[in-house]
Amino acid sequence: MNQNTTQLKTLIRREILRFVRRPYNTFLPPIITNALYFSVFGVILGSRIGSIAGVSYIQFVLPGLVVLGAISDSFENASFTIFHGRWNEYIQAVLTSPMSNRDMVSAYVAASALRGIITSLLIIGVGLIFTSVPVANPLYLTAFILLITTLFGGLGVIGGLWASDFDYLTVMNQFILRPLVFFGAVFYSLEVLPPVWRTVSLFNPMVYMVNGVRYGMIGVTEIDPTTSLLVLSGATVAVLAIDFSLFKRGYGLSE
């Protein structure tokens, strides 16, 4: 094992331990929140709504809740660890190490993506309490989850570098990302929207992510999953390239 690999693994391990050691702060909230979502939207409202696209309503909303949890936690993990490191200046220990910018970004994004994946699995586990959880297209499901968590881990790095105080992190997660997901066809089908609003919804990138994961889980989608996967792959590569560039320039890392 060469020195670069050892450094990369060490930073990834540190970042993983940072959230694993605090399960009550990192894993318990999405479990409780999604139990409430399933209870209200799946059981109470679901019994009145019936089925959508040939599946029960609770199974229809499950993929969207998985996307919501994966996006929120992967973004939050990367943005918080970068900003907190800047705020308390311990990120300087990483910056002065012989690690390359690529390895630094890779470590932060990989750890954040892993947190998003774990959250996704926890949400699926909660869903199993309320309904069966089919996996119609496992390869698509795996690909979408990996790309979504990696993409938002990369966006979290940008957010952590850009933020000037903790309020910026809250604004980005609670007032930008979450509303986009909620209006990304999580709780409804695009078919129920008037033509104008359906067209507007197609400009929301979350629509493609939710439909992609929905296709992987229940085999239902309103947008071609292969196209969504290709677009999502391109966006992920572009965001990671921006991350590498910002670290190389030292944006937000030094006064």
C-alpha positions in Angstrom: 0.0 0.0 0.0 1.6 3.3 -1.1 1.6 6.5 0.9 -1.2 8.2 -1.1 -3.6 5.3 -0.5 -2.8 5.2 3.2 -3.5 9.0 3.5 -6.8 8.6 1.5 -8.0 5.7 3.6 -7.1 7.5 6.9 -9.1 10.7 6.0 -12.0 8.6 4.8 -11.9 6.6 8.1 -11.8 9.8 10.1 -14.8 11.3 8.3 -16.8 8.0 8.7 -16.1 7.8 12.4 -17.2 11.4 12.8 -20.8 10.5 12.0 -20.8 6.9 13.1 -19.8 7.8 16.6 -22.9 10.1 16.9 -25.8 7.8 15.8 -28.4 9.7 17.8 -27.6 12.8 15.8 -27.0 11.2 12.4 -29.1 8.1 12.1 -32.0 8.4 14.6 -33.6 11.6 13.1 -34.2 10.1 9.6 -35.6 7.0 11.2 -38.1 9.0 13.3 -38.9 11.4 10.5 -39.6 8.8 7.9 -41.6 6.7 10.4 -43.9 9.7 10.6 -44.0 10.2 6.8 -45.0 6.6 6.4 -47.6 6.8 9.1 -49.2 9.9 7.7 -48.8 9.7 4.0 -48.6 5.9 3.7 -51.1 4.6 6.2 -53.6 7.4 6.8 -53.7 9.1 3.5 -52.7 6.0 1.5 -55.8 4.1 2.5 -57.9 6.9 1.0 -55.8 7.5 -2.1 -55.6 3.9 -3.1 -53.0 2.9 -5.7 -51.0 4.9 -8.2 -49.4 3.4 -11.3 -50.6 -0.1 -10.2 -48.8 0.0 -6.8 -50.0 1.1 -3.3 -49.5 4.7 -2.4 -47.0 3.9 0.3 -44.9 2.0 -2.2 -45.1 4.9 -4.6 -43.8 7.5 -2.1 -41.1 5.3 -0.7 -38.5 5.9 -3.4 -39.0 9.7 -3.1 -38.4 9.5 0.7 -35.2 7.5 0.0 -34.0 10.2 -2.3 -34.9 12.9 0.2 -32.9 11.2 2.9 -29.9 10.4 0.7 -29.7 13.9 -0.6 -30.1 15.7 2.7 -27.6 13.6 4.6 -24.9 13.3 2.0 -25.1 17.1 1.4 -25.2 17.9 5.1 -22.3 15.7 5.9 -19.9 17.2 3.4 -21.0 20.8 3.9 -20.8 20.6 7.7 -17.4 18.8 7.9 -15.8 21.3 5.4 -17.3 24.4 7.1 -16.7 23.1 10.6 -13.1 22.4 9.7 -12.7 25.9 8.3 -14.5 27.5 11.3 -12.2 25.7 13.8 -9.2 25.8 11.5 -8.4 22.1 11.9 -8.9 21.6 8.1 -5.4 23.2 7.9 -4.0 19.9 9.2 -5.4 18.2 6.1 -4.3 21.0 3.7 -0.7 21.0 4.9 -0.4 17.2 4.5 1.1 15.8 1.4 -2.3 14.6 0.1 -3.3 15.8 -3.3 -6.4 17.9 -3.8 -8.0 15.1 -5.6 -7.6 12.7 -2.7 -8.9 15.3 -0.2 -12.0 15.9 -2.2 -12.4 12.1 -2.8 -12.3 11.4 0.9 -14.8 14.0 1.9 -17.2 13.0 -0.9 -16.8 9.2 -0.3 -17.6 9.5 3.4 -20.6 11.7 2.7 -21.9 9.4 0.0 -21.6 6.5 2.4 -23.7 8.4 5.0 -26.3 9.0 2.3 -26.3 5.3 1.4 -26.7 4.2 5.0 -29.6 6.7 5.4 -31.2 5.2 2.3 -31.0 1.7 3.7 -32.4 2.9 7.1 -35.4 4.5 5.3 -36.0 1.3 3.3 -35.8 -0.6 6.6 -38.4 1.7 8.1 -40.5 1.2 5.0 -40.4 -2.6 5.5 -42.3 -2.1 8.8 -45.2 -0.6 6.8 -45.2 -2.5 3.5 -43.2 -4.8 1.3 -40.3 -3.2 -0.5 -39.9 -4.5 -4.1 -36.7 -4.1 -6.1 -37.6 -4.3 -9.7 -34.3 -3.2 -11.3 -31.5 -3.6 -8.7 -28.7 -2.3 -11.1 -30.6 0.9 -11.8 -31.4 1.4 -8.2 -27.8 0.9 -7.1 -26.5 3.2 -9.9 -29.0 6.0 -9.0 -28.3 5.8 -5.3 -24.5 5.9 -5.8 -24.7 8.8 -8.3 -27.2 10.8 -6.2 -25.1 10.5 -3.0 -21.9 11.2 -4.8 -23.4 14.2 -6.5 -24.7 15.8 -3.3 -21.6 14.9 -1.4 -19.8 17.0 -4.1 -22.4 19.8 -3.8 -21.9 19.7 -0.1 -18.2 20.4 -0.5 -19.1 23.5 -2.6 -21.6 24.6 0.1 -19.1 24.1 2.9 -16.5 26.2 1.1 -19.0 28.9 0.2 -20.8 29.3 3.5 -19.7 32.1 5.8 -21.7 31.0 8.8 -23.8 28.0 10.0 -27.0 29.8 8.8 -25.9 29.3 5.2 -25.8 25.6 5.6 -29.4 25.5 7.0 -30.7 27.7 4.2 -29.1 25.5 1.5 -30.5 22.3 3.0 -33.8 23.3 4.4 -34.9 26.0 2.0 -33.4 24.9 -1.3 -32.8 21.2 -1.5 -35.8 19.9 0.5 -38.4 22.0 -1.3 -36.9 20.9 -4.7 -37.3 17.3 -3.6 -40.9 17.8 -2.3 -41.8 19.3 -5.7 -40.0 16.5 -7.4 -43.0 14.2 -7.7 -42.3 12.5 -4.3 -45.9 12.4 -3.2 -47.7 12.6 -6.5 -47.5 11.5 -10.1 -46.7 14.0 -12.8 -49.8 12.8 -14.7 -52.1 14.6 -12.2 -50.5 18.0 -13.0 -51.9 20.3 -15.6 -49.8 20.3 -18.8 -48.1 23.6 -17.9 -47.0 22.6 -14.4 -45.9 19.2 -15.7 -43.6 21.0 -18.2 -42.3 23.3 -15.4 -41.7 20.2 -13.2 -39.4 18.8 -15.8 -36.9 21.6 -15.1 -36.6 20.3 -11.5 -33.6 17.9 -11.5 -35.1 16.1 -8.5 -37.9 14.8 -10.7 -35.3 12.7 -12.6 -33.7 11.4 -9.5 -37.0 10.4 -7.8 -38.2 8.7 -11.0 -34.9 6.9 -11.4 -35.0 5.4 -7.9 -38.7 4.7 -8.3 -37.9 2.8 -11.5 -35.2 0.8 -9.7 -37.5 -0.1 -6.8 -41.0 -0.6 -8.2 -40.4 -0.5 -12.0 -42.5 2.6 -12.5 -41.2 5.8 -14.1 -42.5 8.7 -16.1 -39.1 9.7 -17.5 -36.7 7.4 -19.4 -34.3 6.1 -16.7 -31.3 5.6 -19.0 -31.5 9.3 -20.0 -31.8 10.3 -16.4 -28.8 8.2 -15.5 -26.6 9.7 -18.2 -27.6 13.3 -17.3 -27.0 12.5 -13.6 -23.6 11.0 -14.4 -22.6 14.1 -16.3 -23.7 16.4 -13.5 -21.7 14.3 -11.0 -18.5 14.5 -13.0 -19.0 18.3 -13.5 -19.5 18.9 -9.8 -16.5 16.8 -8.8 -14.4 18.8 -11.3 -15.6 22.0 -9.7 -14.6 20.6 -6.2 -11.1 19.7 -7.4 -10.7 23.2 -9.0 -11.9 25.0 -5.8 -9.5 23.0 -3.6 -6.7 23.6 -6.0 -7.4 27.4 -5.9 -7.8 27.3 -2.1 -11.3 28.9 -2.4 -12.7 29.3 1.1 -9.8 27.5 2.6 -7.6 30.4 3.3 -8.2 34.1 4.0 
